[in-house]
Amino acid sequence: MKRAPRFFCLSLLAWCLTHRASADELSYPELVIDDIKHVVTAPARWEEADWRKVGWTSLAVLGTAVVIDRPWRDEMRRHSGNDPFLKQAERFGLQYAPVVLGGFYLAGVATDNKNAVEVAQDGLAASIIASGLISPAIKLAVGRSRPRDNVGIAHLKPFSDPDASFPSGHTTEAFALATVISSHYDEAWVGYTAYSVAGLVGVARTYHDAHFASDVLLGATIGTLVGKSVVAHNKTMRSNKLVLLPDVSPGLIGVRIVGRFQ
């Protein structure tokens, strides 16, 4: 039930963005669908260096699970309590996320700031992909028990619990938004602020015994990578350039030509 208000807010925001985009040449729903295809088919375009990065990231997450998860949880439990600051920070990974996106959208419309509107558009797309598709799929496939269940750091029940611990959905959402926001603004303080808030979301989730450190690390990685990918892809799609994009579908691998012209 706690996710229902967020779902409603995101649905309302999506309608607003769609309504706004209908006056432009670029359809926002089509842009989101293209973002999903772009992110999901990304492994088909990876080169050797990209696969190496994936390997090192996987080792980092595994190493965190083996070496850090247990002592970090013990430390958080020693300091556990009802910290109002961390409680509010945690909400940026769920309740406050659509509020932030809606704020950018309304500010952009009110001041005719195209960049702010694009933050809302890219942020919503990244949220749908990262915390709405990828993170839940991994949660379901891995089925890791949460630390508060007190069954150990490696208790896995694949395909049994859609609300499992690995990765942290709050952290995924927070880092997806932080990445989109910082990618749209050159000011260093924007990036520092956005990623600091996102980091606090991850800390709060471990503080409240909802996630292990490795859950948070993977969530942050997913959110960051998806956010960067969506912003870069949409920047190309919004430009007036003719671009060749890979097109992967059942029984077909090819390219398609996309572009936007005034």
Steps between C-alpha positions, in 0.01 A plus 500: 500500500782742572597497131151598382542878553830492311341306215216752483742795500717346230192422289378859536845633413519271198166638379624856541820429311307324225260790476792741473680290241194478276561859393855418397629290215651247738242274667593433862336155521694396191815642657451291816438185297815571302693555826384161628609328180831686507582398858373141476694430181816675622693172563474422129705816433757458774865467406775320689568798726132517596492132594813548710326779690203273560735232630677737738169639621371149567814420696460821700142412592597142588798620702279745688255219579776273632717752685283798593136397528517334841724751685317795343165362616638441849624860511165638381315296761720646774391847397144414400212711618242742373722759333265763347769625258563158345127431498442805282805428283374148432182639346694645208519142376121457498243761608702811413623378160183591305483828693851589380415409141172690519684801638740507207213463255286776652799734532597431141150569370454811714831656395516350150819319603547215255785347701285463812221333301755261348626413851145396588462303177837322528455445873164333451636278220803401710273425798275277291795306362728481805265468796193385311647230276863405566509511879175303552613239246827440686319497836266228377774295334739509799249495785743613771349529847514836673735551795208550740392141424811386694575203274851601392658692216469224240149366547358486146158385381492572125167589341316492832494859627452802268587731792833336581810684621741494205533768365369801693212653306512825700869542420445413134235770473705759689812452289304495174354842585832633631675397180237655274502828694879529515531409130277792400688764701867594479518655848707278731281574803200349323678168455641501854157573647313245287744216565530586870124467541505174303780369720303587812210296365729196482635559850146540634395168350781318679437700818137384501611138448320482165808426285855375509787716376531294180129559426566871518814480285321315220201734520728803471678343202178420316353844561817678388551296183136524393487872574810570292377280217156664486636855505758429228249318281229763535746779426565331168131442435415864570770632269447577134751240396441185299612204708538127441381296799517123548163327479477162669174305494404132486648357183643833386821690560554818302513877515246774470534863404357753742507875514308811578475790261364848542 
